[in-house]
Amino acid sequence: MRTGTQFTGTLAPNQTHRWFTHSWPVDWHVTWYMMPTSPQSGAPQIDWDIFVERANATHCTYWITVKNLTNAQVTFEGRYAVLN
């Protein structure tokens, strides 16, 4: 398994933003997850959705939408794991 951080982000209170990352091999099984880096206890800070575009026969693009669920600024890392 390979893991890493693809991007970092900052979201204003209740903001939603979309990022993309491209040229991923289509034969890789990639899992995406977001990890808040600004501590705040008591409730979830972010939510995310992943959408996939087949760019060509061998590569894909991931479109990652992240939403800040709080009334405060949130920083986070966009992390991935290649499972195969």
mmCIF file as gemmi writes it, N, C-alpha and C atoms, coordinates in Angstrom:
data_model
loop_
_atom_site.group_PDB
_atom_site.id
_atom_site.type_symbol
_atom_site.label_atom_id
_atom_site.label_alt_id
_atom_site.label_comp_id
_atom_site.label_asym_id
_atom_site.label_entity_id
_atom_site.label_seq_id
_atom_site.pdbx_PDB_ins_code
_atom_site.Cartn_x
_atom_site.Cartn_y
_atom_site.Cartn_z
_atom_site.occupancy
_atom_site.B_iso_or_equiv
_atom_site.pdbx_formal_charge
_atom_site.auth_seq_id
_atom_site.auth_asym_id
_atom_site.pdbx_PDB_model_num
ATOM 1 N N . MET Axp A 1 ? 0.848 -1.175 0 1 0 ? 1 A 1
ATOM 2 C CA . MET Axp A 1 ? 0 0 0 1 0 ? 1 A 1
ATOM 3 C C . MET Axp A 1 ? 0.892 1.236 0 1 0 ? 1 A 1
ATOM 4 N N . ARG Axp A 2 ? 0.533 2.205 -0.808 1 0 ? 2 A 1
ATOM 5 C CA . ARG Axp A 2 ? 1.209 3.496 -0.844 1 0 ? 2 A 1
ATOM 6 C C . ARG Axp A 2 ? 0.27 4.552 -0.292 1 0 ? 2 A 1
ATOM 7 N N . THR Axp A 3 ? 0.79 5.479 0.489 1 0 ? 3 A 1
ATOM 8 C CA . THR Axp A 3 ? -0.016 6.569 1.023 1 0 ? 3 A 1
ATOM 9 C C . THR Axp A 3 ? 0.708 7.892 0.814 1 0 ? 3 A 1
ATOM 10 N N . GLY Axp A 4 ? -0.026 8.975 0.906 1 0 ? 4 A 1
ATOM 11 C CA . GLY Axp A 4 ? 0.588 10.282 0.774 1 0 ? 4 A 1
ATOM 12 C C . GLY Axp A 4 ? -0.415 11.401 0.934 1 0 ? 4 A 1
ATOM 13 N N . THR Axp A 5 ? 0.108 12.618 0.913 1 0 ? 5 A 1
ATOM 14 C CA . THR Axp A 5 ? -0.71 13.819 0.945 1 0 ? 5 A 1
ATOM 15 C C . THR Axp A 5 ? -0.628 14.47 -0.423 1 0 ? 5 A 1
ATOM 16 N N . GLN Axp A 6 ? -1.761 14.658 -1.067 1 0 ? 6 A 1
ATOM 17 C CA . GLN Axp A 6 ? -1.8 15.224 -2.406 1 0 ? 6 A 1
ATOM 18 C C . GLN Axp A 6 ? -1.926 16.745 -2.379 1 0 ? 6 A 1
ATOM 19 N N . PHE Axp A 7 ? -2.677 17.276 -1.404 1 0 ? 7 A 1
ATOM 20 C CA . PHE Axp A 7 ? -2.874 18.722 -1.343 1 0 ? 7 A 1
ATOM 21 C C . PHE Axp A 7 ? -3.277 19.132 0.059 1 0 ? 7 A 1
ATOM 22 N N . THR Axp A 8 ? -3.149 20.412 0.343 1 0 ? 8 A 1
ATOM 23 C CA . THR Axp A 8 ? -3.648 20.992 1.583 1 0 ? 8 A 1
ATOM 24 C C . THR Axp A 8 ? -4.637 22.082 1.22 1 0 ? 8 A 1
ATOM 25 N N . GLY Axp A 9 ? -5.533 22.393 2.138 1 0 ? 9 A 1
ATOM 26 C CA . GLY Axp A 9 ? -6.526 23.415 1.855 1 0 ? 9 A 1
ATOM 27 C C . GLY Axp A 9 ? -6.963 24.147 3.101 1 0 ? 9 A 1
ATOM 28 N N . THR Axp A 10 ? -7.563 25.293 2.887 1 0 ? 10 A 1
ATOM 29 C CA . THR Axp A 10 ? -8.161 26.101 3.943 1 0 ? 10 A 1
ATOM 30 C C . THR Axp A 10 ? -9.552 26.504 3.485 1 0 ? 10 A 1
ATOM 31 N N . LEU Axp A 11 ? -10.521 26.299 4.357 1 0 ? 11 A 1
ATOM 32 C CA . LEU Axp A 11 ? -11.897 26.669 4.046 1 0 ? 11 A 1
ATOM 33 C C . LEU Axp A 11 ? -12.413 27.667 5.081 1 0 ? 11 A 1
ATOM 34 N N . ALA Axp A 12 ? -13.05 28.722 4.609 1 0 ? 12 A 1
ATOM 35 C CA . ALA Axp A 12 ? -13.712 29.676 5.482 1 0 ? 12 A 1
ATOM 36 C C . ALA Axp A 12 ? -14.922 29.001 6.131 1 0 ? 12 A 1
ATOM 37 N N . PRO Axp A 13 ? -15.499 29.609 7.155 1 0 ? 13 A 1
ATOM 38 C CA . PRO Axp A 13 ? -16.671 29.012 7.794 1 0 ? 13 A 1
ATOM 39 C C . PRO Axp A 13 ? -17.765 28.657 6.78 1 0 ? 13 A 1
ATOM 40 N N . ASN Axp A 14 ? -18.246 27.432 6.864 1 0 ? 14 A 1
ATOM 41 C CA . ASN Axp A 14 ? -19.342 26.91 6.039 1 0 ? 14 A 1
ATOM 42 C C . ASN Axp A 14 ? -19.065 26.942 4.536 1 0 ? 14 A 1
ATOM 43 N N . GLN Axp A 15 ? -17.829 27.071 4.129 1 0 ? 15 A 1
ATOM 44 C CA . GLN Axp A 15 ? -17.468 27.126 2.709 1 0 ? 15 A 1
ATOM 45 C C . GLN Axp A 15 ? -17.335 25.725 2.115 1 0 ? 15 A 1
ATOM 46 N N . THR Axp A 16 ? -17.635 25.605 0.82 1 0 ? 16 A 1
ATOM 47 C CA . THR Axp A 16 ? -17.416 24.391 0.047 1 0 ? 16 A 1
ATOM 48 C C . THR Axp A 16 ? -16.508 24.745 -1.125 1 0 ? 16 A 1
ATOM 49 N N . HIS Axp A 17 ? -15.554 23.859 -1.418 1 0 ? 17 A 1
ATOM 50 C CA . HIS Axp A 17 ? -14.634 24.113 -2.523 1 0 ? 17 A 1
ATOM 51 C C . HIS Axp A 17 ? -14.304 22.788 -3.2 1 0 ? 17 A 1
ATOM 52 N N . ARG Axp A 18 ? -14.007 22.843 -4.508 1 0 ? 18 A 1
ATOM 53 C CA . ARG Axp A 18 ? -13.661 21.642 -5.266 1 0 ? 18 A 1
ATOM 54 C C . ARG Axp A 18 ? -12.219 21.74 -5.761 1 0 ? 18 A 1
ATOM 55 N N . TRP Axp A 19 ? -11.484 20.642 -5.592 1 0 ? 19 A 1
ATOM 56 C CA . TRP Axp A 19 ? -10.13 20.495 -6.113 1 0 ? 19 A 1
ATOM 57 C C . TRP Axp A 19 ? -10.134 19.355 -7.121 1 0 ? 19 A 1
ATOM 58 N N . PHE Axp A 20 ? -9.086 19.283 -7.957 1 0 ? 20 A 1
ATOM 59 C CA . PHE Axp A 20 ? -8.928 18.121 -8.816 1 0 ? 20 A 1
ATOM 60 C C . PHE Axp A 20 ? -7.467 17.711 -8.844 1 0 ? 20 A 1
ATOM 61 N N . THR Axp A 21 ? -7.263 16.446 -9.102 1 0 ? 21 A 1
ATOM 62 C CA . THR Axp A 21 ? -5.924 15.894 -9.243 1 0 ? 21 A 1
ATOM 63 C C . THR Axp A 21 ? -5.988 14.899 -10.387 1 0 ? 21 A 1
ATOM 64 N N . HIS Axp A 22 ? -5.032 14.959 -11.306 1 0 ? 22 A 1
ATOM 65 C CA . HIS Axp A 22 ? -5.151 14.227 -12.562 1 0 ? 22 A 1
ATOM 66 C C . HIS Axp A 22 ? -3.978 13.285 -12.811 1 0 ? 22 A 1
ATOM 67 N N . SER Axp A 23 ? -4.123 12.511 -13.861 1 0 ? 23 A 1
ATOM 68 C CA . SER Axp A 23 ? -3.093 11.575 -14.359 1 0 ? 23 A 1
ATOM 69 C C . SER Axp A 23 ? -2.848 10.393 -13.425 1 0 ? 23 A 1
ATOM 70 N N . TRP Axp A 24 ? -3.906 9.924 -12.775 1 0 ? 24 A 1
ATOM 71 C CA . TRP Axp A 24 ? -3.808 8.729 -11.94 1 0 ? 24 A 1
ATOM 72 C C . TRP Axp A 24 ? -4.07 7.5 -12.804 1 0 ? 24 A 1
ATOM 73 N N . PRO Axp A 25 ? -3.238 6.466 -12.687 1 0 ? 25 A 1
ATOM 74 C CA . PRO Axp A 25 ? -3.472 5.24 -13.459 1 0 ? 25 A 1
ATOM 75 C C . PRO Axp A 25 ? -4.824 4.621 -13.104 1 0 ? 25 A 1
ATOM 76 N N . VAL Axp A 26 ? -5.563 4.223 -14.124 1 0 ? 26 A 1
ATOM 77 C CA . VAL Axp A 26 ? -6.898 3.673 -13.874 1 0 ? 26 A 1
ATOM 78 C C . VAL Axp A 26 ? -6.861 2.295 -13.219 1 0 ? 26 A 1
ATOM 79 N N . ASP Axp A 27 ? -5.728 1.612 -13.275 1 0 ? 27 A 1
ATOM 80 C CA . ASP Axp A 27 ? -5.664 0.291 -12.647 1 0 ? 27 A 1
ATOM 81 C C . ASP Axp A 27 ? -5.307 0.364 -11.16 1 0 ? 27 A 1
ATOM 82 N N . TRP Axp A 28 ? -5.072 1.561 -10.637 1 0 ? 28 A 1
ATOM 83 C CA . TRP Axp A 28 ? -4.846 1.727 -9.201 1 0 ? 28 A 1
ATOM 84 C C . TRP Axp A 28 ? -6.181 1.844 -8.484 1 0 ? 28 A 1
ATOM 85 N N . HIS Axp A 29 ? -6.288 1.199 -7.326 1 0 ? 29 A 1
ATOM 86 C CA . HIS Axp A 29 ? -7.452 1.348 -6.455 1 0 ? 29 A 1
ATOM 87 C C . HIS Axp A 29 ? -7.084 2.425 -5.422 1 0 ? 29 A 1
ATOM 88 N N . VAL Axp A 30 ? -7.567 3.652 -5.649 1 0 ? 30 A 1
ATOM 89 C CA . VAL Axp A 30 ? -7.2 4.797 -4.812 1 0 ? 30 A 1
ATOM 90 C C . VAL Axp A 30 ? -8.357 5.156 -3.892 1 0 ? 30 A 1
ATOM 91 N N . THR Axp A 31 ? -8.068 5.312 -2.612 1 0 ? 31 A 1
ATOM 92 C CA . THR Axp A 31 ? -9.034 5.777 -1.623 1 0 ? 31 A 1
ATOM 93 C C . THR Axp A 31 ? -8.605 7.163 -1.163 1 0 ? 31 A 1
ATOM 94 N N . TRP Axp A 32 ? -9.55 8.098 -1.116 1 0 ? 32 A 1
ATOM 95 C CA . TRP Axp A 32 ? -9.279 9.47 -0.699 1 0 ? 32 A 1
ATOM 96 C C . TRP Axp A 32 ? -9.908 9.744 0.65 1 0 ? 32 A 1
ATOM 97 N N . TYR Axp A 33 ? -9.218 10.518 1.467 1 0 ? 33 A 1
ATOM 98 C CA . TYR Axp A 33 ? -9.78 10.959 2.735 1 0 ? 33 A 1
ATOM 99 C C . TYR Axp A 33 ? -9.184 12.3 3.11 1 0 ? 33 A 1
ATOM 100 N N . MET Axp A 34 ? -9.959 13.089 3.834 1 0 ? 34 A 1
ATOM 101 C CA . MET Axp A 34 ? -9.541 14.416 4.26 1 0 ? 34 A 1
ATOM 102 C C . MET Axp A 34 ? -9.302 14.382 5.762 1 0 ? 34 A 1
ATOM 103 N N . MET Axp A 35 ? -8.2 15.014 6.185 1 0 ? 35 A 1
ATOM 104 C CA . MET Axp A 35 ? -7.861 15.051 7.598 1 0 ? 35 A 1
ATOM 105 C C . MET Axp A 35 ? -7.725 16.502 8.051 1 0 ? 35 A 1
ATOM 106 N N . PRO Axp A 36 ? -8.599 16.963 8.97 1 0 ? 36 A 1
ATOM 107 C CA . PRO Axp A 36 ? -8.443 18.326 9.487 1 0 ? 36 A 1
ATOM 108 C C . PRO Axp A 36 ? -7.087 18.474 10.186 1 0 ? 36 A 1
ATOM 109 N N . THR Axp A 37 ? -6.456 19.62 9.995 1 0 ? 37 A 1
ATOM 110 C CA . THR Axp A 37 ? -5.19 19.911 10.673 1 0 ? 37 A 1
ATOM 111 C C . THR Axp A 37 ? -5.344 21.047 11.682 1 0 ? 37 A 1
ATOM 112 N N . SER Axp A 38 ? -6.536 21.619 11.748 1 0 ? 38 A 1
ATOM 113 C CA . SER Axp A 38 ? -6.828 22.649 12.752 1 0 ? 38 A 1
ATOM 114 C C . SER Axp A 38 ? -7.703 22.008 13.831 1 0 ? 38 A 1
ATOM 115 N N . PRO Axp A 39 ? -7.166 21.841 15.045 1 0 ? 39 A 1
ATOM 116 C CA . PRO Axp A 39 ? -7.906 21.153 16.107 1 0 ? 39 A 1
ATOM 117 C C . PRO Axp A 39 ? -9.188 21.89 16.503 1 0 ? 39 A 1
ATOM 118 N N . GLN Axp A 40 ? -10.239 21.095 16.699 1 0 ? 40 A 1
ATOM 119 C CA . GLN Axp A 40 ? -11.513 21.601 17.217 1 0 ? 40 A 1
ATOM 120 C C . GLN Axp A 40 ? -12.283 20.39 17.706 1 0 ? 40 A 1
ATOM 121 N N . SER Axp A 41 ? -12.547 20.326 18.978 1 0 ? 41 A 1
ATOM 122 C CA . SER Axp A 41 ? -13.245 19.158 19.513 1 0 ? 41 A 1
ATOM 123 C C . SER Axp A 41 ? -14.746 19.404 19.571 1 0 ? 41 A 1
ATOM 124 N N . GLY Axp A 42 ? -15.493 18.306 19.611 1 0 ? 42 A 1
ATOM 125 C CA . GLY Axp A 42 ? -16.917 18.388 19.852 1 0 ? 42 A 1
ATOM 126 C C . GLY Axp A 42 ? -17.834 18.069 18.697 1 0 ? 42 A 1
ATOM 127 N N . ALA Axp A 43 ? -17.342 18.164 17.44 1 0 ? 43 A 1
ATOM 128 C CA . ALA Axp A 43 ? -18.217 17.899 16.302 1 0 ? 43 A 1
ATOM 129 C C . ALA Axp A 43 ? -17.372 17.69 15.053 1 0 ? 43 A 1
ATOM 130 N N . PRO Axp A 44 ? -17.936 17.039 14.046 1 0 ? 44 A 1
ATOM 131 C CA . PRO Axp A 44 ? -17.211 16.891 12.776 1 0 ? 44 A 1
ATOM 132 C C . PRO Axp A 44 ? -16.89 18.257 12.178 1 0 ? 44 A 1
ATOM 133 N N . GLN Axp A 45 ? -15.727 18.346 11.51 1 0 ? 45 A 1
ATOM 134 C CA . GLN Axp A 45 ? -15.307 19.61 10.917 1 0 ? 45 A 1
ATOM 135 C C . GLN Axp A 45 ? -15.529 19.672 9.406 1 0 ? 45 A 1
ATOM 136 N N . ILE Axp A 46 ? -15.299 18.552 8.71 1 0 ? 46 A 1
ATOM 137 C CA . ILE Axp A 46 ? -15.406 18.574 7.257 1 0 ? 46 A 1
ATOM 138 C C . ILE Axp A 46 ? -16.137 17.339 6.739 1 0 ? 46 A 1
ATOM 139 N N . ASP Axp A 47 ? -16.65 17.481 5.54 1 0 ? 47 A 1
ATOM 140 C CA . ASP Axp A 47 ? -17.257 16.377 4.798 1 0 ? 47 A 1
ATOM 141 C C . ASP Axp A 47 ? -16.707 16.479 3.38 1 0 ? 47 A 1
ATOM 142 N N . TRP Axp A 48 ? -16.679 15.356 2.659 1 0 ? 48 A 1
ATOM 143 C CA . TRP Axp A 48 ? -16.15 15.395 1.296 1 0 ? 48 A 1
ATOM 144 C C . TRP Axp A 48 ? -16.832 14.367 0.413 1 0 ? 48 A 1
ATOM 145 N N . ASP Axp A 49 ? -16.786 14.652 -0.879 1 0 ? 49 A 1
ATOM 146 C CA . ASP Axp A 49 ? -17.283 13.754 -1.92 1 0 ? 49 A 1
ATOM 147 C C . ASP Axp A 49 ? -16.211 13.636 -2.984 1 0 ? 49 A 1
ATOM 148 N N . ILE Axp A 50 ? -16.103 12.456 -3.577 1 0 ? 50 A 1
ATOM 149 C CA . ILE Axp A 50 ? -15.127 12.193 -4.629 1 0 ? 50 A 1
ATOM 150 C C . ILE Axp A 50 ? -15.883 11.832 -5.906 1 0 ? 50 A 1
ATOM 151 N N . PHE Axp A 51 ? -15.506 12.469 -7.009 1 0 ? 51 A 1
ATOM 152 C CA . PHE Axp A 51 ? -16.052 12.164 -8.318 1 0 ? 51 A 1
ATOM 153 C C . PHE Axp A 51 ? -14.891 11.809 -9.229 1 0 ? 51 A 1
ATOM 154 N N . VAL Axp A 52 ? -15.11 10.904 -10.17 1 0 ? 52 A 1
ATOM 155 C CA . VAL Axp A 52 ? -14.03 10.413 -11.017 1 0 ? 52 A 1
ATOM 156 C C . VAL Axp A 52 ? -14.364 10.673 -12.482 1 0 ? 52 A 1
ATOM 157 N N . GLU Axp A 53 ? -13.353 11.157 -13.211 1 0 ? 53 A 1
ATOM 158 C CA . GLU Axp A 53 ? -13.452 11.372 -14.651 1 0 ? 53 A 1
ATOM 159 C C . GLU Axp A 53 ? -12.431 10.462 -15.334 1 0 ? 53 A 1
ATOM 160 N N . ARG Axp A 54 ? -12.866 9.684 -16.291 1 0 ? 54 A 1
ATOM 161 C CA . ARG Axp A 54 ? -11.951 8.858 -17.075 1 0 ? 54 A 1
ATOM 162 C C . ARG Axp A 54 ? -11.354 9.754 -18.15 1 0 ? 54 A 1
ATOM 163 N N . ALA Axp A 55 ? -10.117 10.213 -17.951 1 0 ? 55 A 1
ATOM 164 C CA . ALA Axp A 55 ? -9.491 11.188 -18.851 1 0 ? 55 A 1
ATOM 165 C C . ALA Axp A 55 ? -9.108 10.577 -20.194 1 0 ? 55 A 1
ATOM 166 N N . ASN Axp A 56 ? -8.641 9.339 -20.163 1 0 ? 56 A 1
ATOM 167 C CA . ASN Axp A 56 ? -8.303 8.599 -21.388 1 0 ? 56 A 1
ATOM 168 C C . ASN Axp A 56 ? -8.288 7.12 -21.042 1 0 ? 56 A 1
ATOM 169 N N . ALA Axp A 57 ? -7.751 6.294 -21.902 1 0 ? 57 A 1
ATOM 170 C CA . ALA Axp A 57 ? -7.79 4.841 -21.68 1 0 ? 57 A 1
ATOM 171 C C . ALA Axp A 57 ? -6.968 4.399 -20.48 1 0 ? 57 A 1
ATOM 172 N N . THR Axp A 58 ? -5.991 5.192 -20.072 1 0 ? 58 A 1
ATOM 173 C CA . THR Axp A 58 ? -5.069 4.745 -19.016 1 0 ? 58 A 1
ATOM 174 C C . THR Axp A 58 ? -5.036 5.625 -17.769 1 0 ? 58 A 1
ATOM 175 N N . HIS Axp A 59 ? -5.689 6.784 -17.8 1 0 ? 59 A 1
ATOM 176 C CA . HIS Axp A 59 ? -5.611 7.708 -16.664 1 0 ? 59 A 1
ATOM 177 C C . HIS Axp A 59 ? -6.977 8.295 -16.3 1 0 ? 59 A 1
ATOM 178 N N . CYS Axp A 60 ? -7.083 8.703 -15.029 1 0 ? 60 A 1
ATOM 179 C CA . CYS Axp A 60 ? -8.307 9.331 -14.562 1 0 ? 60 A 1
ATOM 180 C C . CYS Axp A 60 ? -7.983 10.583 -13.757 1 0 ? 60 A 1
ATOM 181 N N . THR Axp A 61 ? -9.015 11.394 -13.583 1 0 ? 61 A 1
ATOM 182 C CA . THR Axp A 61 ? -8.939 12.601 -12.776 1 0 ? 61 A 1
ATOM 183 C C . THR Axp A 61 ? -9.916 12.455 -11.628 1 0 ? 61 A 1
ATOM 184 N N . TYR Axp A 62 ? -9.485 12.796 -10.422 1 0 ? 62 A 1
ATOM 185 C CA . TYR Axp A 62 ? -10.363 12.807 -9.256 1 0 ? 62 A 1
ATOM 186 C C . TYR Axp A 62 ? -10.768 14.246 -8.968 1 0 ? 62 A 1
ATOM 187 N N . TRP Axp A 63 ? -12.061 14.472 -8.82 1 0 ? 63 A 1
ATOM 188 C CA . TRP Axp A 63 ? -12.63 15.765 -8.439 1 0 ? 63 A 1
ATOM 189 C C . TRP Axp A 63 ? -13.079 15.617 -6.99 1 0 ? 63 A 1
ATOM 190 N N . ILE Axp A 64 ? -12.51 16.424 -6.113 1 0 ? 64 A 1
ATOM 191 C CA . ILE Axp A 64 ? -12.716 16.278 -4.668 1 0 ? 64 A 1
ATOM 192 C C . ILE Axp A 64 ? -13.394 17.545 -4.146 1 0 ? 64 A 1
ATOM 193 N N . THR Axp A 65 ? -14.608 17.39 -3.63 1 0 ? 65 A 1
ATOM 194 C CA . THR Axp A 65 ? -15.355 18.508 -3.066 1 0 ? 65 A 1
ATOM 195 C C . THR Axp A 65 ? -15.323 18.386 -1.546 1 0 ? 65 A 1
ATOM 196 N N . VAL Axp A 66 ? -14.854 19.449 -0.89 1 0 ? 66 A 1
ATOM 197 C CA . VAL Axp A 66 ? -14.721 19.453 0.574 1 0 ? 66 A 1
ATOM 198 C C . VAL Axp A 66 ? -15.594 20.565 1.136 1 0 ? 66 A 1
ATOM 199 N N . LYS Axp A 67 ? -16.335 20.253 2.192 1 0 ? 67 A 1
ATOM 200 C CA . LYS Axp A 67 ? -17.221 21.218 2.831 1 0 ? 67 A 1
ATOM 201 C C . LYS Axp A 67 ? -16.828 21.404 4.285 1 0 ? 67 A 1
ATOM 202 N N . ASN Axp A 68 ? -16.697 22.662 4.7 1 0 ? 68 A 1
ATOM 203 C CA . ASN Axp A 68 ? -16.466 23.003 6.099 1 0 ? 68 A 1
ATOM 204 C C . ASN Axp A 68 ? -17.811 22.975 6.811 1 0 ? 68 A 1
ATOM 205 N N . LEU Axp A 69 ? -17.938 22.146 7.833 1 0 ? 69 A 1
ATOM 206 C CA . LEU Axp A 69 ? -19.195 21.987 8.562 1 0 ? 69 A 1
ATOM 207 C C . LEU Axp A 69 ? -19.301 22.902 9.773 1 0 ? 69 A 1
ATOM 208 N N . THR Axp A 70 ? -18.297 23.764 9.976 1 0 ? 70 A 1
ATOM 209 C CA . THR Axp A 70 ? -18.235 24.566 11.19 1 0 ? 70 A 1
ATOM 210 C C . THR Axp A 70 ? -18.408 26.054 10.896 1 0 ? 70 A 1
ATOM 211 N N . ASN Axp A 71 ? -18.484 26.818 11.96 1 0 ? 71 A 1
ATOM 212 C CA . ASN Axp A 71 ? -18.546 28.275 11.875 1 0 ? 71 A 1
ATOM 213 C C . ASN Axp A 71 ? -17.172 28.901 12.067 1 0 ? 71 A 1
ATOM 214 N N . ALA Axp A 72 ? -16.112 28.118 11.88 1 0 ? 72 A 1
ATOM 215 C CA . ALA Axp A 72 ? -14.733 28.6 12.018 1 0 ? 72 A 1
ATOM 216 C C . ALA Axp A 72 ? -13.927 28.155 10.801 1 0 ? 72 A 1
ATOM 217 N N . GLN Axp A 73 ? -12.833 28.84 10.54 1 0 ? 73 A 1
ATOM 218 C CA . GLN Axp A 73 ? -11.934 28.431 9.457 1 0 ? 73 A 1
ATOM 219 C C . GLN Axp A 73 ? -11.336 27.07 9.773 1 0 ? 73 A 1
ATOM 220 N N . VAL Axp A 74 ? -11.208 26.226 8.741 1 0 ? 74 A 1
ATOM 221 C CA . VAL Axp A 74 ? -10.653 24.886 8.897 1 0 ? 74 A 1
ATOM 222 C C . VAL Axp A 74 ? -9.534 24.684 7.881 1 0 ? 74 A 1
ATOM 223 N N . THR Axp A 75 ? -8.422 24.115 8.334 1 0 ? 75 A 1
ATOM 224 C CA . THR Axp A 75 ? -7.363 23.68 7.426 1 0 ? 75 A 1
ATOM 225 C C . THR Axp A 75 ? -7.367 22.157 7.412 1 0 ? 75 A 1
ATOM 226 N N . PHE Axp A 76 ? -6.916 21.585 6.289 1 0 ? 76 A 1
ATOM 227 C CA . PHE Axp A 76 ? -6.957 20.125 6.18 1 0 ? 76 A 1
ATOM 228 C C . PHE Axp A 76 ? -5.946 19.654 5.145 1 0 ? 76 A 1
ATOM 229 N N . GLU Axp A 77 ? -5.706 18.349 5.172 1 0 ? 77 A 1
ATOM 230 C CA . GLU Axp A 77 ? -4.885 17.682 4.164 1 0 ? 77 A 1
ATOM 231 C C . GLU Axp A 77 ? -5.76 16.74 3.365 1 0 ? 77 A 1
ATOM 232 N N . GLY Axp A 78 ? -5.551 16.718 2.05 1 0 ? 78 A 1
ATOM 233 C CA . GLY Axp A 78 ? -6.199 15.743 1.182 1 0 ? 78 A 1
ATOM 234 C C . GLY Axp A 78 ? -5.247 14.568 1.028 1 0 ? 78 A 1
ATOM 235 N N . ARG Axp A 79 ? -5.569 13.452 1.628 1 0 ? 79 A 1
ATOM 236 C CA . ARG Axp A 79 ? -4.684 12.284 1.653 1 0 ? 79 A 1
ATOM 237 C C . ARG Axp A 79 ? -5.248 11.168 0.794 1 0 ? 79 A 1
ATOM 238 N N . TYR Axp A 80 ? -4.36 10.278 0.354 1 0 ? 80 A 1
ATOM 239 C CA . TYR Axp A 80 ? -4.779 9.135 -0.455 1 0 ? 80 A 1
ATOM 240 C C . TYR Axp A 80 ? -4.036 7.887 -0.014 1 0 ? 80 A 1
ATOM 241 N N . ALA Axp A 81 ? -4.618 6.755 -0.372 1 0 ? 81 A 1
ATOM 242 C CA . ALA Axp A 81 ? -3.987 5.452 -0.199 1 0 ? 81 A 1
ATOM 243 C C . ALA Axp A 81 ? -4.23 4.653 -1.47 1 0 ? 81 A 1
ATOM 244 N N . VAL Axp A 82 ? -3.174 4.102 -2.033 1 0 ? 82 A 1
ATOM 245 C CA . VAL Axp A 82 ? -3.276 3.206 -3.182 1 0 ? 82 A 1
ATOM 246 C C . VAL Axp A 82 ? -3.286 1.794 -2.604 1 0 ? 82 A 1
ATOM 247 N N . LEU Axp A 83 ? -4.385 1.082 -2.782 1 0 ? 83 A 1
ATOM 248 C CA . LEU Axp A 83 ? -4.593 -0.175 -2.086 1 0 ? 83 A 1
ATOM 249 C C . LEU Axp A 83 ? -4.082 -1.396 -2.849 1 0 ? 83 A 1
ATOM 250 N N . ASN Axp A 84 ? -3.707 -1.253 -4.117 1 0 ? 84 A 1
ATOM 251 C CA . ASN Axp A 84 ? -3.216 -2.438 -4.841 1 0 ? 84 A 1
ATOM 252 C C . ASN Axp A 84 ? -1.77 -2.285 -5.217 1 0 ? 84 A 1
